Amino acid sequence: MKLSEFKDNHKNKNNDTVESQEQPKQDKTIEQLFNQYKDLSSNDLMKELLNNVEKSKQNGTFDFGKLSKTIEQVLPYLSSEQQNSILTILNQIK
């Protein structure tokens, strides 16, 4: 699934769209990131993620705890399959 398909199809447990809960200040940044990655395949997204993690580790800015906390906040919006996938990815980048 491409990121562009995720935005329109996913809701949280209260049937609110993820977008409706975002703070206005974050909207612009999120939209910019969405537009940057929306047409990438899953494989390309994974490559981009691993490259960014490696760069962050090299320059000392990688914070696994912060990443884990962020993922915990996102999990309720994901299907079981997506949750398993993101947790697998999290373990890969430890």
RADA-V838381 format. One record per residue. N is the residue number from 1. RES is the residue in three letters. OMEGA is omega in degrees with one decimal (NA if undefined). Layout:
BEGIN
n | res | omega
N | RES | OMEGA
N | RES | OMEGA
END
This chain:
BEGIN
n | res | omega
1 | MET | 175.8
2 | LYS | -179.6
3 | LEU | -179.3
4 | SER | 178.2
5 | GLU | -179.0
6 | PHE | -174.4
7 | LYS | -174.6
8 | ASP | -170.9
9 | ASN | -173.0
10 | HIS | 179.3
11 | LYS | 176.7
12 | ASN | -176.5
13 | LYS | 179.6
14 | ASN | -177.9
15 | ASN | 172.0
16 | ASP | 175.3
17 | THR | 178.3
18 | VAL | -177.5
19 | GLU | -175.7
20 | SER | -178.6
21 | GLN | -177.8
22 | GLU | 176.6
23 | GLN | -177.1
24 | PRO | -179.4
25 | LYS | -179.0
26 | GLN | -176.0
27 | ASP | -176.5
28 | LYS | 179.5
29 | THR | 179.9
30 | ILE | 179.1
31 | GLU | 178.4
32 | GLN | 178.4
33 | LEU | 177.8
34 | PHE | -179.3
35 | ASN | 179.6
36 | GLN | -172.7
37 | TYR | -169.8
38 | LYS | -176.8
39 | ASP | -179.6
40 | LEU | 175.5
41 | SER | 178.0
42 | SER | 178.8
43 | ASN | 179.2
44 | ASP | 176.3
45 | LEU | 179.1
46 | MET | 177.4
47 | LYS | 180.0
48 | GLU | 178.8
49 | LEU | -178.1
50 | LEU | 176.0
51 | ASN | 179.9
52 | ASN | 177.6
53 | VAL | -179.9
54 | GLU | 177.8
55 | LYS | 179.6
56 | SER | 178.2
57 | LYS | -178.7
58 | GLN | -178.0
59 | ASN | 173.3
60 | GLY | -178.2
61 | THR | -179.3
62 | PHE | -178.9
63 | ASP | -177.2
64 | PHE | 179.1
65 | GLY | 178.9
66 | LYS | 178.3
67 | LEU | 178.9
68 | SER | 179.7
69 | LYS | 178.5
70 | THR | -180.0
71 | ILE | 176.9
72 | GLU | 180.0
73 | GLN | -177.4
74 | VAL | -173.8
75 | LEU | -179.0
76 | PRO | -178.3
77 | TYR | -174.1
78 | LEU | 173.4
79 | SER | 178.4
80 | SER | 179.2
81 | GLU | 179.8
82 | GLN | 177.3
83 | GLN | 178.3
84 | ASN | -179.5
85 | SER | -177.9
86 | ILE | 176.9
87 | LEU | 175.4
88 | THR | 178.0
89 | ILE | 179.3
90 | LEU | 178.1
91 | ASN | 179.0
92 | GLN | -173.9
93 | ILE | 178.6
94 | LYS | NA
END
